[in-house]
């Protein structure tokens, strides 16, 4: 669906009679995103859901995530939820969208860690339990129900068996889960412009996958997306954990690293079977799979983990 002034007005009748400036935003590989500026000063992002994304995303849960996290000040405000039109409207956050290389800039480290700490320590309860192993297995079931072939080049069953062993070793109780964004790639960090509307210097957007989880998964997911040197990872961990027991926290983060990579690997193969967007999901997934296998080997060799 291409957004037009008429379709905007159909979705938000209060825009009728206003001049609208519509710009398609780059970066979405699940949904189509449009920025809509109105002559009365309104500034919105219209998200048009990707085809069949309801197979793995619960939009009601996503909207509840936004509602519950709004008091934290690090998320966009929800403006309109239109499930029958497969559309969400949120406030546009003016600012700079981070890139992977920005995570190498020491001047940004505290700003990057700040919103993560805020959500993890907020005490907010999100509606979904996001257990990493359970979610990986859920995506695997979805893939098995969709796939046109079995992808024999990937040892999926054995890899999931290894993740089961890691989960047992970690032994992280769900009672210790905290609200997590669970998709901390660079594109989801916005360094906001200084303005009276800015509540925080750094915002986190895209709450499709958020839920109650372990902070080790959230941080491991970020590390596997930004792929900075281990020395920089250590700096982030020292900031996040206030320089306390960092060796222990680094160990658990390393153990969790294969989970987000296999999660997004399976996600990419699901998208390969359902998405109409022009994106090379197969190559994206292969990289994620290979990264996971490397991190499994690292845990075996560096920590002597029996997996």
N, C-alpha and C positions, 0 to 999 in steps of 0.2 A: 504494500500500500504506500503510495506517495502522498505526503501531506500537502494539502492545498488550503487556501483561505476558507473555502467552503467547508472542507472537512473539519478544519479547526473550529469553525463556528458551530458545526453540528455537534462536536464533542464538548465545546464550552460556549454555550449561547451568549454568555456575557461579553464575548469578544465581538459580537455583532456590531457593526458600525465603526469599528476601530481599524486603523491601518495596521497590517501585520507584515512583519519581516520574518520569512521562514528560511532556515538554513539547515541542511542536513549535516549532522555531525559525524566525524570519522571515528573509527575504533570499535564499533559494535560488531561482534561476530556471533551474536545470538539474536539480537533485536535491531530494528531500525530506530535511529535517534534523530530527533529534529529539535532545534532551538527555535522558539517562536517568541518574538518581541512584539509587543503591542504598543500603540501610540499613547496609551495611558500609563506607560511605565512598567507594565507587566513583562516578566521575563521567565519563560518556562522551557522545560524539556518534555517533549512528547515522546514516549517510548512505545513503539508499535511492536508487539510481541512477535518473535519468530515463529514460523510454522511448526506446530506440534510440540512446542516447548512445554506445554502442559503435561507432557509425559514425564518430565523430571523436575519441573518447577511448580510449586504450589503458589499461585499468585495471591491468594487470600493471606497466606502466611507471610509472603513478601511485604504486603501492604501493612500487616500488623507489625512486622519488624520495623518499618519506617515510623509508624505511629508511636511505638513504644520507645524507640531510640531518639525521637525528636528532642526530648528534654536534655539529652547529652550535649547538644549543640554542635555535633560533628557530622550530621547528616542533612541532606536537603529536606525541606518541608514537603510533605505530600499535599498536592493541590487537588487532584481528582483521581479516583480509581474507577475505571470504566471496563469491567471485565467482559461485558457482552460485546464491546467494541475492541477487545484485545489491546487496550491502551491504558497507560498510566501517565499522569501529568505531575511533575515535581518542579520545584523552583530551580531555576538555572543558577549555578554557583559561578560567578565570574572569577576568573583566576587562571592559573597556570597548571596544566595537567602534567604530572611528573612523567619522566622517562627513566628507563633503567639506569642510565648514567648519573642521574640526579642522586641516586642512593650512595654514590661515592663521595658526595660533597659533605664534608663534616659539618658545615654550617646548617645543613638541613636535617641532621640526624635527630636532634631533639624534637623538631617540628613533626617529623615522620612518626616517631614513637609516641608522641603526645596523644593523638586520637585513638591509637590502639590501646594505650593504658586507660584512657577515659572509658572506652566501651567495656574493656575487660573488668574494670574495677567499679563499674557503675551500679552493680547490684540489680540491674534490670533483668527480668526473666523474659526470654523470647519463647514463642510458642513451640518451636521445633527443637527436638534433641538431635544434634548433629554428631553422632558417634562415627569417627572416621572409618572404622572397619565396616560397620553396618552400612554406611553410605556407599562405600566401594562395592560391597556385595549387591546393594540395590541397583547401582548403575550396571553391574555385570548382568543382573537378571533382565534389565530393560534391554541391554544390547543383545542378549540371547534371543529375546522375543522379536527383535527387529532385523538383525543382521542378515544380509544377503549371502555372506560367506562366514567362515569360522575364524578367519585371520590366523592361520597356522604359524605364521612367522613370529607370532608373539606367544610366549608361554604364560597365558593368562591364569590358568588354574593353579599352576605351581607358584606363581607370584603372589596370588591371593593367599595361598597356604603359608607363604613366608610372612605375609602381613598378619596372619592370625597368630603366628609365633611371636612377632614383635609386639602385638597388642597384649599378649599374655605377659611378656617381659615388662612392659611399661606399667601395667596394672593401674591405670588411671581411672579412679572411680567417677561415675557420672555425678556424684554428689559434689565433685570439685569442678564441674563444668561452669564456664562463665559465658556471657554473650560474646559471640565471635562473628566477624564479618565473613570469613572463610573464602575470600577471593581477593587477597591483598596484592594484586598486580599493580604496576606503576600507574596504569590508566585510571585506577579507582582512587588515586590521591589527587586532590586539588588544593594547591596553595592559593588561598583566596586573596583577592584584591582587598587592600585596606579600604573599608567603607563603613558607614554607619550600620549597614545590614549584616556585616560580617560578625558572626558570633565566635568563631574560632579561626586561627591562622591556617589550619589544615582540615580539610573535609574528607570524609570517606563516602563514596557513592557506590551504587549498585549493591542492593541488599537481597538479591535473588536467592543466595545460598546460605544466608546467615542463620544462625541457631546457637543453641547452647552446646559448647564444645570445650575442648582443652586449649588453653592459650598456646601450648606447644604446637598444636596443629596449625593455628592461625599464623604463628610466626614462621613455622617451617614452610607453609604455603608461600608466604612472602619471599623467603629466601630462595625457593625454587622458581619463583617468577623473575626476580631481579638478578639472580645469579652473580652476586658480588663475591669477591675473595673471602676466604674464611676469616681473615683478620678483620674485615669490615663487619661480617656477621657477629663476630665477638664483641665489637664495639656496640652494636645494636643490642645484644643481649645484656651487656653491662649496664646500658642505659635503662632498658626495660626492667631488669631485676634489681636495680639500685645497687649494683656491684656486690650482690649477696649470692653465695653458692653458685657462681656462674658456671663452674665446671659441671656440676650436676645438671643445671638447666640446659647447658649445651649438649650434654649427652642425650637427654630426653628429646630435645629438638632434633638432633641428628637421627634418632630412632624414628621420629615421626615424619621425616622428610619423604620417604617413599610413598606415604599415603596420599598427599595431595597430587603427586605426579601420576600415580595410578588412577586416582579419581578423575583427573583431567584427561588422561589418556583414554579412559573408557567414555568419558563425556564426548571426546572428539570423534570416536568411532560411532557413537549414537548420532551425533550431528551429521556425520558422513552419510548416514542412512536416511535422515529426515530433512536436513536443511536445504533451502534453495538459495542461500546467500553464497556469493562467490568467494570462498575461503578454502585454503588447502588444509582441511581438517586432518587428513591422513598424515601429512608430514608433521603437523603440530603434535599429533598424538604419538608418533614414533619418537620424537625428541623427548617427550614426557616419559615414555616407557624406558628409554635408554638411560635417562637421568635417574629414574627410580632404581634400575638395576645397578647403576654405579654407586648409589648411596647405600644400597643393601650390601654391596661388596665392601664399602668403606666401613660400615658398622662391624662386619665380620673381621676385617683386618686390623682396624684401629682399636676397637673395644673388645675384640675376641667374642663377640656376640654369637651364640649358637643358633643361627637361623638358616 
